[in-house]
């Protein structure tokens, strides 16, 4: 049986170029290379606020009954309450799911641009990886300078297409640098392998509580 995946993000316009290659590579890594991975575009989720509204998300689930895995991926933006808020909505949506469906959320620390930068093996010495990860605005603090240095600032989506494709090809590197991606892979794999997937998909990534994978 084919696997249908739907990604929900706060703004698909640019985020899709990084998230889609990474998620496709993730499904290949767990043994489902033929998974159909789509990005929610209609109706568009306009802004972070709407990506956190249970009513909007419930409607998305209702009209996409063919989807097996809903992945909501949003920027953490150094918001300490992001994880708890996601958990609350995920729990609320479980009653809307069919038996072999799951809805899980993860926060990108601290933004999708950090996932793109994780694919690069030539970051300047002034940007140790922990600095990139903890930056409140990695897009402004690091990403723009990096794509300018490499002549990508005027390329499609200002370098996200190029670096997103690279991130998919270097998935294991990106996964190992971004704990939330490794955690997401573990959760999705559990969903498919467990007899009781709703109990075993776990909670969103918490950097203060390492999980033994």
C-alpha positions as CSV (number, residue, x, y, z in Angstrom):
1,X,0.0,0.0,0.0
2,X,1.3,3.5,-0.9
3,X,2.0,6.0,1.9
4,X,0.5,9.4,1.6
5,X,2.1,12.3,3.6
6,X,0.9,15.8,3.9
7,X,3.1,18.6,5.3
8,X,1.6,21.6,7.0
9,X,3.7,24.7,7.6
10,X,3.1,28.3,8.4
11,X,4.1,29.5,4.9
12,X,4.7,26.9,2.1
13,X,6.0,29.4,-0.4
14,X,9.6,29.1,0.6
15,X,9.6,26.5,3.3
16,X,8.6,23.8,0.9
17,X,12.0,23.9,-0.8
18,X,13.8,22.8,2.3
19,X,11.1,20.7,4.1
20,X,10.0,18.5,1.1
21,X,13.5,17.2,0.2
22,X,14.3,16.4,3.8
23,X,11.0,14.6,4.5
24,X,11.3,12.6,1.2
25,X,14.8,11.5,2.3
26,X,13.5,10.7,5.8
27,X,10.8,8.3,4.4
28,X,13.4,6.7,2.1
29,X,15.6,6.2,5.2
30,X,12.8,4.4,7.1
31,X,12.2,2.1,4.1
32,X,9.4,4.0,2.3
33,X,11.1,5.6,-0.7
34,X,7.9,5.6,-2.7
35,X,5.9,7.6,-0.2
36,X,4.0,10.4,-1.8
37,X,4.9,13.6,0.0
38,X,2.8,16.7,-0.6
39,X,2.7,20.2,0.8
40,X,-0.6,21.7,1.9
41,X,-1.2,24.6,-0.4
42,X,-5.0,24.8,-0.6
43,X,-6.3,26.1,1.5
44,X,-3.1,28.0,2.3
45,X,-2.1,28.3,6.0
46,X,-1.4,32.0,6.2
47,X,0.9,32.7,9.1
48,X,2.1,31.0,12.3
49,X,-1.1,31.9,14.1
50,X,-3.3,29.8,11.7
51,X,-0.8,26.9,11.8
52,X,-1.6,26.7,15.6
53,X,-5.4,26.8,15.3
54,X,-7.0,23.5,16.0
55,X,-10.2,24.3,14.0
56,X,-8.2,25.0,10.8
57,X,-6.1,21.9,11.3
58,X,-9.2,19.7,12.0
59,X,-10.7,20.9,8.7
60,X,-7.5,19.9,6.9
61,X,-7.7,16.4,8.4
62,X,-11.3,16.1,7.5
63,X,-10.8,16.8,3.7
64,X,-7.7,14.7,3.4
65,X,-8.9,11.2,4.4
66,X,-6.4,9.6,2.0
67,X,-3.4,10.9,4.0
68,X,-1.7,8.5,6.4
69,X,0.8,11.0,8.0
70,X,0.2,14.6,8.7
71,X,3.4,16.5,9.5
72,X,3.0,20.0,11.0
73,X,6.4,21.7,10.9
74,X,6.8,25.3,12.1
75,X,9.7,27.5,13.3
76,X,10.4,27.5,17.0
77,X,11.7,31.0,17.0
78,X,13.1,30.5,20.5
79,X,9.5,30.3,21.9
80,X,9.7,28.1,25.0
81,X,6.0,27.4,24.8
82,X,6.0,26.2,21.2
83,X,6.4,22.5,22.1
84,X,3.7,22.4,24.7
85,X,1.3,24.3,22.4
86,X,1.9,21.7,19.7
87,X,1.3,18.8,22.0
88,X,-2.0,20.2,23.1
89,X,-3.3,20.6,19.6
90,X,-1.9,17.2,18.5
91,X,-3.8,15.5,21.4
92,X,-7.0,17.4,20.5
93,X,-6.8,16.3,16.9
94,X,-6.3,12.6,17.6
95,X,-10.1,12.1,17.9
96,X,-10.5,13.2,14.3
97,X,-8.1,10.6,12.9
98,X,-8.8,7.3,11.4
99,X,-7.1,4.2,12.9
100,X,-4.1,4.2,10.5
101,X,-3.6,8.0,10.5
102,X,-1.3,10.1,12.6
103,X,-0.9,13.8,13.1
104,X,2.4,14.9,14.6
105,X,4.2,18.2,14.9
106,X,7.8,19.3,15.3
107,X,9.5,22.7,15.7
108,X,12.5,23.6,13.6
109,X,15.2,25.0,15.9
110,X,15.0,27.9,15.5
111,X,13.9,28.2,11.9
112,X,13.8,26.2,8.6
113,X,16.8,28.1,7.4
114,X,18.9,26.4,10.0
115,X,18.0,23.0,8.4
116,X,19.2,24.4,5.1
117,X,22.5,25.6,6.7
118,X,23.0,22.1,8.3
119,X,23.6,20.7,4.8
120,X,26.6,23.0,4.4
121,X,30.1,21.8,5.3
122,X,31.7,25.2,4.8
123,X,30.1,27.5,7.4
124,X,32.5,30.3,8.5
125,X,34.4,29.7,11.7
126,X,32.5,32.6,13.3
127,X,29.3,30.4,13.1
128,X,29.9,27.4,15.3
129,X,26.9,25.1,14.9
130,X,25.5,25.7,18.4
131,X,25.4,29.5,17.5
132,X,23.3,28.8,14.4
133,X,21.0,26.6,16.4
134,X,20.4,29.1,19.1
135,X,20.0,32.1,17.0
136,X,16.6,33.6,17.3
137,X,16.7,34.7,13.6
138,X,19.1,32.4,11.8
139,X,17.7,33.7,8.5
140,X,19.0,37.2,9.3
141,X,22.0,36.3,11.4
142,X,23.5,33.6,9.2
143,X,21.5,32.4,6.2
144,X,21.4,35.7,4.2
145,X,25.2,36.2,4.6
146,X,25.9,32.6,3.6
147,X,23.8,32.7,0.4
148,X,25.3,36.1,-0.5
149,X,28.8,34.7,0.0
150,X,28.0,31.8,-2.3
151,X,26.2,33.9,-5.0
152,X,22.8,32.4,-4.2
153,X,21.0,35.5,-3.0
154,X,19.3,36.1,-6.3
155,X,18.6,32.4,-7.0
156,X,15.1,30.9,-6.6
157,X,13.8,31.5,-3.1
158,X,17.1,33.2,-2.3
159,X,19.1,30.0,-2.0
160,X,16.5,27.8,-0.3
161,X,16.0,25.7,-3.5
162,X,19.7,25.0,-3.9
163,X,20.4,24.3,-0.2
164,X,17.1,22.5,0.3
165,X,18.0,20.1,-2.5
166,X,21.5,19.7,-0.9
167,X,19.8,19.0,2.5
168,X,17.8,16.1,1.0
169,X,21.0,14.6,-0.6
170,X,22.9,15.0,2.7
171,X,20.0,13.9,4.9
172,X,22.0,11.9,7.4
173,X,24.2,14.9,8.0
174,X,21.3,17.2,8.5
175,X,19.5,14.7,10.7
176,X,22.5,14.2,13.0
177,X,22.9,18.0,13.4
178,X,19.2,18.7,14.0
179,X,17.8,16.6,16.8
180,X,14.2,17.4,16.0
181,X,14.6,15.8,12.5
182,X,16.1,12.6,14.1
183,X,13.2,12.6,16.6
184,X,10.6,13.1,13.8
185,X,12.1,10.1,11.9
186,X,11.9,8.0,15.0
187,X,8.3,9.0,15.6
188,X,7.2,8.3,12.1
189,X,9.0,5.0,12.1
190,X,7.2,4.0,15.3
191,X,3.9,4.8,13.8
192,X,4.4,2.3,11.0
193,X,6.0,-0.4,13.1
194,X,3.7,-0.4,16.1
195,X,0.5,-2.4,16.7
196,X,-0.8,0.6,18.6
197,X,0.6,3.6,16.8
198,X,-1.3,6.3,18.6
199,X,0.4,5.4,21.8
200,X,3.9,5.2,20.4
201,X,4.5,8.2,18.2
202,X,5.8,10.1,21.2
203,X,5.8,13.9,21.8
204,X,7.6,16.7,19.9
205,X,11.3,17.0,20.3
206,X,12.6,18.3,23.7
207,X,16.3,19.2,23.6
208,X,16.4,18.9,27.4
209,X,15.2,15.3,27.5
210,X,17.3,13.2,25.1
211,X,15.6,10.0,23.8
212,X,17.5,6.8,23.3
213,X,16.9,5.9,19.6
